């Protein structure tokens, strides 16, 4: 991987963090407490930010070997049988170490053979809120490898572990890249939920296929239905056809290449044909010819280029623009002129103005309460229609499930000779199809009709509050000018929602929904999309409790076997009928719970917006009061102190003007 590109990003990252550190101190000196806090949080995020590359794909596609080839060492266990049961994060560390994290809550049933050290640690905390523990790197296999002889799906369901963090002294990792190895696709809803949480943080996806069994329907539907919803396509999705060297001849390789190109072209421009094994051996044996033959360098160079340039620009340009806004709009155009004017005013006059302004400040607080009350009422009025939409969908869902399942043509056939084995395989296949289809259909509904409805409601909320918020901020700004005696100045007004998000901390919110607001876009359709993605994760957890695949499969197998010879001929119909009936029964019985999941999910996200609006108004009122009281206190200490304060403001102004030019230059060079 091109280390120079990644090092350049790291240099820019440190440069921006250093600038933010200085500006944070300058705005703190100007009593801009909220701005200083925003910049400090943003600086910490930038300084600690890394490129998270998530490796995905089905079991047996060679993901672990492929990752080891990228890293250049055999760090992750890689066997011919399915291995990875949990998430593995590979990060930089000066010495090889490992940290084991536990699921909270724990699965109802745990598999036999959990290592004694982990079991004792879990028992110490009675299976609840279990803290992570460090362990020797050599012991990692005991936790991430599926126990011998155990079905990989069953192991995934019964594993008490969330993830393993591996820290390793490799140049690639030191340059800010983290590799995330995920379990197989759609193996277990609880594990799928963990994977989805990582998707919201990932910068790039490497999707590993096997050239020996290229492009299953499940793999393509996952890319189309899930990854595309999270924005992974074209540039950020890297599709790798691994084990390409194991194809028997040139004709077969050409066939697979043509098929794969046509299959994957709609989703990405990055398609590569590799041998993870040759890539690993080429690096470990310092064999350039083998490494070139593996085609791994092509993947690594393209990934480095995307991370350092396309993705890196976004990671740095957004906070750099926010830094520029705080310097120019808040400090140079607002706070500094007002402080200058106030310090040149007679102290008694300033006190009198501030005293006369206090009733107006109270009116602003009352105005804030009215705005929040209106927001509460508006949000409440949205919920009945949101509820009706969810009720209609889940009422109609059972009928759709019957159609899907009945139309499905399983590959597994049951023979009298191997009835138990074949019945189990058939039951698993039909259940896997039903669960995957249900998950996909719910997500499509959430991202489509449901998100559209939520977006309409959000736009209504925005329109109903925008005028009142505009009036609030205009009144507040006018009051500041009157108290400080500042003349009206020509300054480009900040859009009201940008101001709300900035003052309310929306840029720094961690969850999908509010983060989608952005510091410059306000309430947009991305917000509704964020809610849909979050709800998709909620539904995964809700369905886990309703549809236990172990129970469903067990009942299906028993039904088929109980039917004997007659059951063999009707096995497929019995299996499909059993799955359809179980799914429909559970969905119907628990439709009210699923409806509440949808309604509560929307309400929770909108409540966060309401809280952000309230916080933005509180912050600006409080900061005005603190600045005025601080100025009055400084002036009461005498003329010398006033002169020192004026000199400090002048120094801050001059330095901020220089920094603003430097930030402009930084953004220009970054984006050119």
VODOSE-23438 format. One record per residue (C-alpha): x, y, z; residue number from 1. Coordinates in pm, 1 decimal. Each point is the difference from the previous one (the first is absolute). Layout:
<rs>
x:y:z:resi
X:Y:Z:NUM
...
</rs>
This chain:
<rs>
x:y:z:resi
0.0:0.0:0.0:1
128.5:347.3:-88.7:2
128.0:116.1:336.9:3
102.7:344.4:-130.2:4
-361.5:95.9:-75.0:5
-115.3:-112.5:342.6:6
290.0:178.1:169.6:7
-95.8:321.4:-180.5:8
-353.2:-30.5:134.9:9
143.3:-54.7:348.9:10
211.0:315.3:-36.6:11
-305.9:203.5:-103.8:12
-203.8:-154.3:279.6:13
255.7:107.2:260.9:14
28.9:344.6:-158.6:15
-376.0:59.1:24.4:16
-14.8:-132.0:356.9:17
283.0:236.4:96.1:18
-179.9:299.3:-155.0:19
-317.8:-92.9:185.2:20
189.6:-22.3:326.4:21
126.7:356.6:-41.4:22
-337.0:139.1:-111.5:23
-168.8:-178.4:289.4:24
223.2:189.3:241.7:25
-55.2:332.0:-180.7:26
-379.1:-24.0:3.5:27
16.6:-107.7:363.4:28
192.6:322.3:71.4:29
-289.4:183.8:-164.7:30
-246.3:-166.5:240.1:31
-147.7:-201.0:-286.8:32
-47.5:-303.8:217.7:33
-225.2:-192.7:-236.0:34
226.4:57.2:-299.9:35
303.5:-108.5:200.3:36
-178.9:-315.6:111.0:37
-109.8:-82.7:-355.2:38
352.2:42.8:-131.2:39
155.0:-205.4:277.4:40
-238.6:-289.1:-64.6:41
54.1:28.0:-372.9:42
377.3:11.5:45.0:43
-5.8:-316.1:210.3:44
-212.9:-174.8:-260.2:45
232.0:100.3:-284.0:46
313.5:-92.3:192.3:47
-132.9:-346.2:84.8:48
-178.9:-62.9:-329.0:49
112.8:-291.3:-213.8:50
-98.8:-168.9:-323.6:51
-222.5:-296.4:80.9:52
9.6:-260.4:-277.1:53
-258.3:-274.0:47.6:54
54.2:-339.7:-161.6:55
-324.1:-180.7:-81.1:56
-112.1:-316.0:-175.4:57
-133.0:-347.8:57.9:58
178.4:-268.5:197.0:59
263.3:-196.4:-195.8:60
78.3:285.7:-238.8:61
347.9:45.7:148.2:62
-59.1:326.3:187.5:63
252.2:-68.8:276.3:64
275.1:-99.1:-245.0:65
-76.9:307.9:-208.3:66
31.7:224.6:308.5:67
326.6:-166.2:97.0:68
124.9:71.3:-354.1:69
-80.4:370.9:43.6:70
173.9:4.2:338.1:71
294.0:-208.2:-121.9:72
-9.8:-233.6:298.3:73
-206.1:-296.8:117.8:74
-186.9:194.2:265.8:75
-351.9:-142.5:-36.4:76
-65.3:-375.3:11.0:77
-85.4:-134.7:-345.6:78
-121.5:-356.2:-53.2:79
-185.3:-182.2:-276.0:80
-307.3:-22.6:223.8:81
-209.9:298.7:117.9:82
186.3:180.5:276.4:83
-95.3:357.1:77.9:84
-289.8:-3.5:246.3:85
41.2:358.2:121.8:86
131.9:337.3:-114.1:87
378.9:42.3:-7.1:88
147.5:351.4:3.4:89
367.2:27.2:-94.8:90
158.4:327.7:117.5:91
343.7:146.6:56.1:92
187.8:-75.9:319.7:93
369.5:16.5:88.2:94
-10.1:-362.0:114.4:95
-238.9:-283.2:-95.4:96
-288.0:-8.1:249.2:97
-365.8:-102.5:-4.3:98
-316.2:115.0:179.0:99
-315.9:-209.3:22.4:100
-341.4:173.2:18.0:101
-323.5:-166.1:116.0:102
-356.5:23.1:-124.7:103
-240.7:181.3:228.1:104
-252.3:-151.7:45.3:105
133.2:-353.9:-32.2:106
-168.8:-270.8:-214.4:107
-251.6:-215.4:184.9:108
204.4:-313.4:-75.0:109
380.1:-16.2:-18.1:110
196.4:-261.0:-190.5:111
206.1:-259.4:183.1:112
373.8:45.5:15.5:113
26.1:374.2:72.1:114
356.6:54.5:128.0:115
19.2:-18.0:379.9:116
151.4:347.7:41.3:117
-285.3:165.6:-191.6:118
-264.7:-213.2:172.5:119
133.0:90.6:344.5:120
6.2:369.7:-94.7:121
-361.0:-17.4:-123.3:122
-115.3:-175.2:317.4:123
170.0:263.7:213.9:124
-232.9:260.0:-152.5:125
-298.5:-239.2:-9.1:126
-25.8:33.6:-377.0:127
-90.8:370.2:6.6:128
197.7:309.2:-104.8:129
314.8:-207.2:-35.6:130
311.2:216.1:-50.6:131
261.4:-86.1:-262.3:132
309.6:-199.3:93.3:133
349.6:-17.7:-146.1:134
132.9:-333.9:-115.5:135
311.0:-142.4:-168.7:136
-3.6:31.5:-378.4:137
66.9:-373.5:-29.4:138
-334.8:-67.6:170.8:139
-208.8:193.3:-254.1:140
-86.6:-317.2:-192.3:141
-182.7:-136.7:304.2:142
-253.0:281.3:-32.4:143
-36.2:79.7:-370.6:144
16.8:-352.8:-141.1:145
-321.4:-202.3:-7.2:146
32.4:-307.7:225.4:147
87.5:-321.2:-183.7:148
-304.6:-195.8:-108.7:149
-244.5:281.2:82.3:150
-229.2:153.9:-259.9:151
129.6:349.6:-76.5:152
-346.0:155.0:22.6:153
-64.3:-159.6:335.6:154
340.7:114.5:126.8:155
-72.0:354.3:-115.4:156
-332.1:2.1:188.2:157
148.2:-143.4:320.3:158
326.4:195.8:14.8:159
15.3:246.3:294.5:160
269.6:211.2:-168.2:161
-57.5:325.2:-188.3:162
340.3:58.7:-155.7:163
374.9:-36.7:36.5:164
233.0:297.1:-38.8:165
344.5:-96.9:-128.6:166
278.9:257.6:33.4:167
299.2:-55.0:-227.7:168
316.7:200.0:-87.7:169
-51.7:27.2:-377.8:170
67.7:304.8:-220.5:171
-340.9:-20.2:-166.1:172
-175.9:16.6:335.7:173
230.2:275.1:127.8:174
-107.9:209.1:-299.1:175
-354.6:11.4:133.9:176
-164.1:-304.5:-160.2:177
-212.1:-239.7:206.1:178
-106.8:-333.1:-146.5:179
-333.5:-146.2:113.1:180
-64.8:-368.0:-72.4:181
-371.5:-79.0:21.4:182
-183.5:-332.4:41.0:183
-173.2:-156.8:-301.2:184
-304.9:172.1:-145.9:185
-348.1:-53.3:141.4:186
116.2:-275.7:232.6:187
-174.5:123.1:310.4:188
-216.4:311.8:53.2:189
185.1:96.8:319.2:190
333.7:-17.1:-184.1:191
-154.4:177.8:-297.8:192
-94.0:282.2:238.1:193
362.3:33.6:113.1:194
109.9:9.6:-363.7:195
-255.4:270.3:-83.9:196
128.9:218.0:283.0:197
347.0:-21.1:-153.5:198
-133.8:93.0:-343.5:199
-101.5:343.1:128.3:200
364.8:62.6:96.9:201
185.3:-166.3:-289.1:202
185.4:201.5:-263.3:203
29.7:-276.8:-257.5:204
-126.8:-354.0:-53.5:205
203.7:-281.8:-152.6:206
-248.5:-267.7:-100.4:207
177.2:-333.3:-49.5:208
-150.4:-253.6:-241.2:209
134.8:-342.7:-79.5:210
95.0:-62.3:-361.7:211
-95.3:-364.1:60.7:212
-365.0:85.2:76.3:213
-54.3:346.2:-137.5:214
-286.6:232.7:83.5:215
-274.6:-170.3:198.4:216
-340.7:166.0:12.5:217
55.4:73.7:369.7:218
326.8:183.4:-67.1:219
-143.7:216.3:-276.5:220
-318.3:78.3:192.2:221
210.7:105.5:300.0:222
192.7:245.0:-216.2:223
-315.4:125.7:-167.3:224
-230.8:17.7:301.1:225
229.9:77.5:292.9:226
333.0:147.0:-111.4:227
-164.2:234.8:-249.6:228
-228.8:134.0:274.2:229
307.6:85.7:203.9:230
151.0:183.6:-296.5:231
260.2:-258.1:-106.9:232
20.7:-6.8:-377.5:233
220.1:88.3:-295.7:234
298.3:159.2:182.0:235
-25.4:-134.6:355.5:236
-91.0:-362.5:-81.4:237
288.5:-226.1:-103.3:238
-103.8:-340.2:-138.0:239
269.7:-266.3:8.3:240
-33.0:-337.1:-172.7:241
239.8:-200.6:214.6:242
153.7:-343.6:-63.5:243
11.4:87.0:-368.5:244
324.4:-198.4:-33.3:245
-183.2:-319.0:99.4:246
-208.4:-2.1:-319.8:247
121.8:-284.7:-216.4:248
75.9:164.5:-335.8:249
-1.4:322.0:-201.2:250
-340.5:-70.6:-149.0:251
-158.8:-37.6:343.9:252
173.2:314.9:126.1:253
-126.7:196.8:-301.2:254
-353.5:-129.8:57.8:255
4.0:101.2:367.1:256
150.1:339.4:-81.9:257
-267.2:81.3:-258.9:258
-277.4:-120.8:227.2:259
133.8:196.2:299.5:260
55.7:320.7:-197.5:261
-359.7:-3.3:-124.9:262
-136.4:-93.5:342.7:263
188.8:261.3:202.9:264
28.7:293.2:-243.0:265
-334.5:153.9:110.3:266
131.5:33.1:356.8:267
364.4:104.8:-21.3:268
286.8:101.1:-224.1:269
242.8:-198.9:217.2:270
10.0:-368.5:-105.0:271
316.4:-205.0:58.0:272
103.4:-362.6:-52.6:273
241.0:-110.8:269.2:274
172.2:-276.5:190.6:275
15.4:90.0:365.9:276
224.2:-298.9:67.4:277
258.4:101.0:-262.2:278
-15.0:357.7:121.8:279
75.5:-109.4:355.8:280
278.5:-238.2:-103.4:281
145.9:258.3:-236.1:282
33.1:250.8:283.2:283
118.1:-247.8:262.6:284
257.6:-158.2:-233.7:285
97.4:333.1:-159.5:286
-91.6:-142.2:-339.8:287
-92.2:291.0:-235.6:288
-104.2:-232.0:-283.6:289
-248.4:-189.8:216.9:290
-130.6:325.5:147.1:291
-56.8:146.4:-347.3:292
-174.7:-321.2:-111.4:293
-236.2:25.5:299.1:294
-133.0:336.6:-129.7:295
-11.6:121.1:361.0:296
208.8:315.1:-71.3:297
-273.4:125.4:-237.7:298
-262.8:-25.5:273.5:299
223.6:165.7:256.3:300
98.3:292.0:-224.7:301
-360.7:70.9:-97.7:302
-112.3:-20.6:362.9:303
278.9:233.0:116.5:304
-85.2:249.2:-273.8:305
-368.9:1.1:96.4:306
67.2:29.3:373.7:307
268.5:267.2:-17.0:308
-166.2:208.2:-268.7:309
-374.7:-45.8:-50.7:310
-91.2:-107.2:352.6:311
280.5:193.3:164.6:312
-114.0:326.4:-155.7:313
-348.5:-47.4:145.7:314
141.6:-86.4:341.3:315
203.7:321.0:8.5:316
-196.7:247.3:-213.3:317
-318.5:-15.8:209.1:318
164.5:85.0:334.5:319
227.2:255.3:-171.8:320
-307.2:183.0:-131.6:321
-157.1:-10.8:345.4:322
322.8:144.8:142.3:323
-14.3:278.3:-257.8:324
-361.8:77.7:90.6:325
83.7:32.8:369.8:326
300.3:225.0:-73.2:327
-168.5:229.8:-248.3:328
-369.4:6.4:87.4:329
8.6:-43.8:375.0:330
333.7:154.0:101.3:331
111.7:259.4:-256.4:332
-341.5:125.4:-115.8:333
-199.8:-27.7:322.8:334
175.2:-48.2:333.0:335
309.3:217.4:-53.6:336
-187.0:311.5:-129.3:337
-246.4:-27.3:287.2:338
273.2:-36.1:263.7:339
192.7:292.0:-146.7:340
-307.9:219.7:7.2:341
-92.4:-102.1:354.1:342
350.3:69.6:133.9:343
-6.3:349.3:-150.2:344
-331.9:75.4:174.6:345
-26.7:168.1:339.9:346
-32.1:-269.5:268.1:347
-313.7:149.4:154.1:348
-164.6:27.5:-340.5:349
88.1:-362.2:-76.4:350
-142.0:-114.8:333.7:351
-317.8:198.0:-61.8:352
-43.3:-150.2:-347.0:353
54.2:-351.0:131.8:354
-244.3:59.0:284.6:355
-262.4:127.7:-244.6:356
64.4:-302.7:-224.0:357
-76.7:-256.8:271.0:358
-380.0:15.2:-47.3:359
61.1:-51.9:-372.0:360
219.8:-298.1:78.3:361
-285.2:-145.4:206.0:362
-232.9:56.3:-294.6:363
243.9:-189.5:-220.8:364
-4.8:-289.5:247.1:365
-379.5:2.2:-9.1:366
13.3:13.2:-378.7:367
226.2:-304.1:8.0:368
-251.3:-189.5:214.3:369
-278.9:85.9:-244.4:370
207.8:-126.2:-293.2:371
74.9:-326.4:181.0:372
-367.0:-41.4:92.2:373
-92.0:46.9:-364.7:374
262.9:-255.5:-100.5:375
-140.8:-247.9:254.5:376
-352.4:50.7:-128.3:377
112.3:-35.0:-361.5:378
189.9:-321.3:73.3:379
-299.6:-142.4:186.5:380
-229.0:82.6:-291.8:381
225.6:-195.8:-235.5:382
-16.2:-325.0:191.2:383
-354.8:-116.8:-93.0:384
79.4:-2.7:-370.9:385
337.6:-164.4:63.3:386
-184.6:-261.2:206.0:387
-264.1:-58.8:-270.5:388
272.7:-50.9:-258.8:389
173.0:-259.9:220.2:390
-327.9:-175.3:88.8:391
-98.2:-32.2:-366.1:392
339.6:-141.3:-91.5:393
15.4:-262.2:274.7:394
-363.4:-98.6:-51.1:395
72.8:-74.0:-365.5:396
339.5:-161.9:62.2:397
-124.5:-354.7:85.1:398
-178.2:-27.3:-334.2:399
318.2:107.3:-180.0:400
206.4:-253.4:194.2:401
-222.4:-286.5:-116.7:402
46.6:108.9:-361.9:403
382.5:27.4:30.2:404
39.6:-336.3:167.8:405
-238.3:-187.3:-229.4:406
170.9:137.8:-310.4:407
347.9:-95.1:123.4:408
163.6:-299.8:-170.0:409
248.7:-165.6:240.7:410
314.8:-165.1:-133.8:411
-4.8:-270.8:268.9:412
-192.0:-318.2:-73.4:413
-96.1:-259.8:261.1:414
70.3:-366.5:-64.6:415
-125.9:-296.2:202.1:416
357.2:-124.4:35.2:417
123.8:311.8:183.8:418
-327.1:139.4:126.9:419
130.1:154.8:322.0:420
302.5:162.1:-160.2:421
-196.2:125.8:-299.7:422
-291.9:117.1:213.4:423
235.6:208.1:213.4:424
168.1:150.7:-306.9:425
-336.8:79.3:-158.5:426
-131.8:154.6:321.2:427
309.6:219.2:31.5:428
-17.0:110.0:-362.6:429
-366.4:100.0:13.8:430
39.6:173.4:336.9:431
308.3:188.6:-122.6:432
-189.2:116.6:-306.0:433
-300.5:112.8:204.2:434
207.7:189.5:257.1:435
217.5:168.9:-265.4:436
-302.9:93.8:-210.6:437
-185.8:135.5:301.7:438
299.8:208.0:104.9:439
39.1:135.5:-355.0:440
-367.8:82.3:-43.0:441
-22.3:184.5:331.2:442
309.2:203.8:-83.7:443
-138.8:87.0:-343.0:444
-323.9:116.9:158.8:445
189.7:204.4:256.6:446
227.0:159.8:-260.3:447
-287.7:57.5:-243.6:448
-360.2:75.6:101.3:449
72.8:38.4:370.3:450
300.2:232.4:-48.1:451
-201.7:204.6:-250.8:452
-276.4:50.0:255.5:453
248.4:90.5:272.8:454
169.8:244.3:-235.2:455
-331.9:173.8:-68.5:456
-60.0:30.0:373.8:457
349.4:133.8:62.1:458
-49.1:262.2:-269.9:459
-327.7:99.4:166.7:460
178.4:29.6:335.2:461
273.1:208.2:-159.2:462
-244.4:235.2:-169.6:463
-209.2:43.6:314.8:464
299.9:99.5:214.3:465
225.9:185.4:-240.2:466
-174.1:337.4:21.9:467
-13.4:-7.2:380.2:468
364.7:-101.9:25.8:469
99.4:274.2:-241.9:470
-187.6:252.5:213.7:471
168.9:-131.2:315.7:472
354.7:28.5:-138.1:473
-63.9:342.0:-158.0:474
-131.2:128.3:335.4:475
297.7:-146.5:183.2:476
250.2:150.0:-244.1:477
-169.3:339.7:18.5:478
11.3:-10.8:377.7:479
374.8:-69.5:-6.7:480
53.9:299.9:-227.6:481
-205.1:227.6:225.6:482
175.8:-105.8:320.6:483
352.4:22.6:-139.7:484
-74.4:312.9:-203.6:485
126.6:-165.6:-316.0:486
-100.6:159.9:-326.8:487
-196.5:-208.3:-248.3:488
250.0:-176.0:-224.2:489
-35.2:-161.4:-338.3:490
52.2:-370.4:50.5:491
-136.1:-292.8:-189.6:492
-270.5:-154.0:215.0:493
42.3:-361.1:107.7:494
-292.8:-223.8:-106.1:495
-217.9:-66.5:301.7:496
36.4:-380.1:-7.3:497
374.8:21.6:-39.9:498
2.9:220.6:308.2:499
-220.2:-243.3:192.9:500
216.4:-298.6:-90.0:501
325.8:180.3:78.4:502
-111.7:139.3:335.9:503
-192.8:-316.4:87.5:504
293.8:-230.2:-61.2:505
-155.2:-186.6:-294.1:506
331.7:-26.2:-182.2:507
136.3:-204.2:286.3:508
-296.0:-228.2:64.8:509
100.0:-363.7:-30.8:510
-320.2:-162.5:-117.8:511
-100.9:-45.3:-362.2:512
-314.3:208.6:3.2:513
121.7:327.9:144.1:514
343.1:-25.1:-159.5:515
-177.2:0.9:-335.8:516
-112.7:356.1:72.2:517
350.5:126.0:-72.2:518
129.7:341.5:96.8:519
-101.7:161.9:-326.1:520
-301.1:-185.0:-135.4:521
-259.5:30.8:274.2:522
-292.2:-242.4:11.0:523
7.7:-191.3:-329.4:524
-107.0:-332.1:-146.0:525
328.0:-143.3:132.6:526
-148.9:32.4:345.5:527
-295.5:-222.1:-94.4:528
239.9:-243.4:-166.1:529
203.1:-10.8:319.5:530
-310.6:-85.5:199.6:531
-81.2:-280.6:-245.7:532
348.6:-148.9:39.9:533
-21.9:21.6:377.5:534
-342.4:-161.9:2.6:535
130.5:-279.2:-220.0:536
242.6:-82.7:279.2:537
-279.4:15.9:259.8:538
-213.6:-243.9:-200.6:539
286.2:-246.4:-22.0:540
6.4:-17.4:378.1:541
-379.7:-15.8:27.3:542
-22.3:-289.7:-245.6:543
275.0:-191.9:179.6:544
-229.9:-42.5:297.0:545
-301.0:-98.1:-211.7:546
145.1:-243.1:-249.9:547
236.2:-254.8:151.1:548
150.1:-185.1:-298.9:549
109.3:-294.1:215.2:550
-359.5:-63.3:108.4:551
-142.2:52.6:-349.5:552
251.6:-234.0:-162.4:553
-52.6:-262.9:269.8:554
-376.9:-1.0:-52.6:555
41.8:-19.3:-378.8:556
241.9:-292.8:19.6:557
-229.4:-185.4:239.6:558
-297.7:56.6:-231.3:559
185.5:-130.0:-304.0:560
142.2:-307.2:179.3:561
-333.1:-77.6:167.1:562
-159.6:-16.2:-344.3:563
229.5:-287.6:-100.1:564
-9.4:-98.3:-365.0:565
-301.9:218.3:-59.3:566
191.4:285.5:161.0:567
285.6:-44.2:-245.9:568
-222.5:70.7:-298.7:569
-161.1:294.2:174.6:570
308.6:118.0:187.8:571
41.2:323.5:-190.7:572
-362.9:103.4:43.0:573
6.8:-97.5:369.5:574
312.3:204.4:60.2:575
-135.3:306.9:-177.5:576
-339.7:-26.0:168.3:577
163.0:-34.5:342.3:578
225.8:303.6:-47.8:579
-277.6:213.8:-146.4:580
-240.8:-92.7:277.6:581
254.2:62.4:277.3:582
110.8:334.3:-142.2:583
-354.8:118.0:-67.1:584
-118.4:-106.3:343.5:585
283.7:177.1:180.5:586
-25.9:316.5:-211.0:587
-378.0:16.8:54.5:588
27.6:-74.7:370.8:589
268.4:261.7:53.1:590
-103.6:259.7:-256.4:591
-77.1:252.1:274.9:592
355.3:-35.7:132.7:593
145.3:51.0:-349.0:594
-222.6:304.4:-55.6:595
119.5:147.7:329.6:596
360.4:-61.3:-107.3:597
-60.9:210.9:-311.1:598
-193.6:276.6:175.0:599
234.6:22.5:297.7:600
303.8:1.2:-227.5:601
-128.1:302.5:-191.2:602
-108.6:175.9:316.8:603
337.3:-54.1:169.0:604
186.3:154.4:-292.8:605
-236.7:296.3:-21.8:606
30.7:52.5:375.5:607
375.7:27.2:-51.4:608
-61.5:274.3:-256.0:609
-229.3:178.2:244.1:610
272.2:-26.5:264.9:611
256.7:139.1:-241.2:612
-225.9:298.1:-79.0:613
-49.8:70.7:369.3:614
371.3:-34.4:70.1:615
92.4:238.0:-282.0:616
-218.7:276.7:143.5:617
113.1:-63.3:357.7:618
365.9:4.3:-104.4:619
-24.3:333.8:-180.4:620
-190.7:169.5:282.7:621
240.8:-134.1:261.4:622
307.9:97.3:-200.4:623
-130.4:356.5:-41.9:624
-54.5:30.2:375.7:625
341.6:-144.3:83.4:626
176.0:232.4:-243.7:627
-174.3:309.9:130.5:628
53.4:-88.4:365.1:629
364.1:-83.6:-71.6:630
55.0:333.1:-173.7:631
-165.1:197.5:278.3:632
210.4:-181.6:259.5:633
319.3:70.8:-196.7:634
-89.0:367.9:-39.3:635
-75.5:34.2:371.7:636
366.2:-81.8:69.6:637
111.8:327.5:-151.2:638
133.5:166.8:-311.9:639
319.0:-204.4:-4.4:640
-198.9:-320.3:-15.0:641
-218.9:145.1:-276.7:642
310.4:80.6:-203.4:643
137.6:-349.0:56.3:644
-332.3:-146.4:-113.4:645
1.1:219.4:-310.9:646
356.7:-105.6:-77.9:647
-95.1:-367.2:41.9:648
-295.1:38.8:-236.7:649
224.8:170.8:-255.7:650
253.3:-283.3:23.7:651
-274.9:-256.9:-42.2:652
-142.9:187.1:-296.9:653
334.3:29.5:-178.9:654
84.8:-365.6:56.6:655
-346.2:-118.5:-104.8:656
25.7:200.9:-322.8:657
328.2:-176.7:-77.6:658
-143.0:-339.3:87.3:659
-310.4:60.7:-213.0:660
225.8:58.2:-301.9:661
194.8:-314.9:85.6:662
-322.3:-202.4:24.5:663
-114.1:135.4:-337.7:664
332.0:-112.5:-145.1:665
-28.9:-337.5:174.0:666
-346.1:-62.4:-149.0:667
112.1:116.2:-345.7:668
302.4:-233.4:-4.5:669
-210.8:-282.6:139.6:670
-268.8:23.3:-266.6:671
199.5:101.8:-307.0:672
</rs>
